Amino acid sequence: MFDEDDDDSSVFELTIMMVDGSQVIVDAKPTDTIEDVKINLIDEVNRTSYEPFSLEPCHLKLLHGHIQLEDDSTVAECGLGIESMIVTDSKYPDASGTIDYTSSFFVLLYYLF
């Protein structure tokens, strides 16, 4: 993703809060697109996690200040910089965009009792 000719001094870390509350840090440059950030996020999660992140970049939403970041926008255009916090949300192939925590809760209760 990064060109070898680019100046490394412009690379900074973005902190991304995942749906489960965990945080992932990815490297970014002002010229990277949001899609590049998503790809780096998926690569980082798959590199450091026991469970693979099976979402495609198009099924992942990144939010900054409650505003959804568009894939073709650059990091600089979105106003992201050092110490920026991004939040993830996922939209599933059925486009529901919701996670059914109720069924997860009942499964947990089932195993507890």
C-alpha positions, 0 to 999 in steps of 0.5 A, a space after each residue: 500500500 505504501 510507496 517506497 518513495 513516500 516520506 515515512 515522516 507522514 505516517 502516523 497511527 490511527 486508533 480504531 475501536 472495534 464493535 467488541 470494544 477492543 482497539 486496533 492501531 493501524 499505520 496511515 498516511 494523509 494520502 491513504 484512502 479510507 478503503 486503504 485503512 479498512 484493508 490495513 485494519 483487516 490485515 492487522 486483525 487477521 495478523 494478531 487475532 486467533 479468529 479471522 476477520 471474515 468481512 470484506 472492506 465493503 462490509 465494514 463502516 468506519 465512523 469518525 465523530 458519528 459521520 460515516 467515512 467514505 471509501 474514496 475519501 482520503 485520510 486528510 480529507 476526513 480530518 483524521 490525524 494523530 490521536 484520531 479515534 475511529 469506530 467500526 460498524 459492520 453491515 452484513 451482506 443482507 445490508 441489515 447493519 445490525 448485530 443481534 445481541 439478544 440471541 447471543 444473550 440467550 445462548 450465554 444464559 443457556 450455557 450458564 444454567 
